[in-house]
Amino acid sequence: MKPGDRPDPFTVRAQKAGYPARSVYKLEEIDRRCRLTRQGLAVLDLGAAPGSWTKYLAEKVGPRGRVVALDQNPLKVACGPVVTALELDVTTASLGDLALLGPFGLVVSDLAPHTTGIRDADVFHSVELVDRAIAIADATLAPGGNFVAKIFQGEGFDRVRADLRARFGTVRVLKPEASRKESTEVYLVGLGRKAPPPAASP
Ligand SMILES: C[S@@+](CC[C@H](N)C(=O)[O-])C[C@H]1O[C@@H](n2cnc3c(N)ncnc32)[C@H](O)[C@@H]1O
């Protein structure tokens, strides 16, 4: 922040509420609009550090729920026994191993690449991460479950949305108020995972 700049209201709110990042208000709005969380739910949180979404999810699922938080970096919040945090690279972790962590009723991804300022490159890497989040959801999300992923709009967006439409009953695109206006990020929400097609018989 430059001297004289006013502090961002979402940052101030997050700090007062004990969340490490303002991004919690993006998930809160998506949850309010799409009714994703409930007590007892099992949630997979991809790209979880520093941990605002994880803390929010742990509060929402309560003591009978669970949250598995994956990131290549450590969380900076204490979330209690509901949360299992694993430090790993989601692009190289085995889908078979990740499947053993499930099934989940909700998979959320706030995965974001290191941005370069080169728009096409940033979009490309964002789409790669969303594709990976979808592959992980394919391996871990229960039928009827819901999915949320951050994506930078650009080349690949329409194809990813079509991929989600093939998997979910309803697909929504949301730009939460806490998402900076100058950012191309939006959130794709898949509601009601369709049952996967039965495996072909030999
Ligand atoms: C915008 S931050 C997530 C913020 C988080 N939702 C919160 O509320 O605190 C994006 C995260 O994606 C993680 N990330 C990016 N690529 C990753 C990868 N290949 N494997 C694991 N984590 C990754 C980054 O380490 C970073 O913590």
The ligand as an SDF file (V2000), in Angstrom:
LIG
                    3D

 27 29  0  0  0  0  0  0  0  0999 V2000
   -4.8780  -17.1280   -3.6640 C   0  0  0  0  0  0  0  0  0  0  0  0
   -3.9290  -18.2290   -2.7160 S   0  0  0  0  0  0  0  0  0  0  0  0
   -5.1600  -19.0970   -1.8040 C   0  0  0  0  0  0  0  0  0  0  0  0
   -5.7480  -18.2910   -0.6670 C   0  0  0  0  0  0  0  0  0  0  0  0
   -6.5790  -19.1520    0.2770 C   0  0  0  0  0  0  0  0  0  0  0  0
   -7.8000  -19.6170   -0.3670 N   0  0  0  0  0  0  0  0  0  0  0  0
   -6.9670  -18.4030    1.5190 C   0  0  0  0  0  0  0  0  0  0  0  0
   -8.1250  -17.9990    1.6330 O   0  0  0  0  0  0  0  0  0  0  0  0
   -6.1180  -18.2310    2.3970 O   0  0  0  0  0  0  0  0  0  0  0  0
   -3.4610  -19.4280   -3.9150 C   0  0  0  0  0  0  0  0  0  0  0  0
   -2.7050  -20.6040   -3.3580 C   0  0  0  0  0  0  0  0  0  0  0  0
   -2.5190  -21.5790   -4.4050 O   0  0  0  0  0  0  0  0  0  0  0  0
   -1.3530  -22.2950   -4.0510 C   0  0  0  0  0  0  0  0  0  0  0  0
   -0.8620  -23.0880   -5.1890 N   0  0  0  0  0  0  0  0  0  0  0  0
   -0.6080  -22.6610   -6.4440 C   0  0  0  0  0  0  0  0  0  0  0  0
   -0.1530  -23.6830   -7.2200 N   0  0  0  0  0  0  0  0  0  0  0  0
   -0.1380  -24.7800   -6.4100 C   0  0  0  0  0  0  0  0  0  0  0  0
    0.2240  -26.1400   -6.6250 C   0  0  0  0  0  0  0  0  0  0  0  0
    0.6720  -26.5730   -7.8060 N   0  0  0  0  0  0  0  0  0  0  0  0
    0.1120  -27.0140   -5.5780 N   0  0  0  0  0  0  0  0  0  0  0  0
   -0.3300  -26.5820   -4.3650 C   0  0  0  0  0  0  0  0  0  0  0  0
   -0.6800  -25.2970   -4.1050 N   0  0  0  0  0  0  0  0  0  0  0  0
   -0.5850  -24.4140   -5.1180 C   0  0  0  0  0  0  0  0  0  0  0  0
   -0.3830  -21.2090   -3.6300 C   0  0  0  0  0  0  0  0  0  0  0  0
    0.6620  -21.7530   -2.8490 O   0  0  0  0  0  0  0  0  0  0  0  0
   -1.3030  -20.2710   -2.8450 C   0  0  0  0  0  0  0  0  0  0  0  0
   -1.2320  -20.5380   -1.4640 O   0  0  0  0  0  0  0  0  0  0  0  0
  1  2  1  0
  2  3  1  0
  2 10  1  0
  3  4  1  0
  4  5  1  0
  5  6  1  0
  5  7  1  0
  7  8  2  0
  7  9  1  0
 10 11  1  0
 11 12  1  0
 11 26  1  0
 12 13  1  0
 13 14  1  0
 13 24  1  0
 14 15  1  0
 14 23  1  0
 15 16  2  0
 16 17  1  0
 17 18  1  0
 17 23  2  0
 18 19  1  0
 18 20  2  0
 20 21  1  0
 21 22  2  0
 22 23  1  0
 24 25  1  0
 24 26  1  0
 26 27  1  0
M  CHG  2   2   1   9  -1
M  END
$$$$
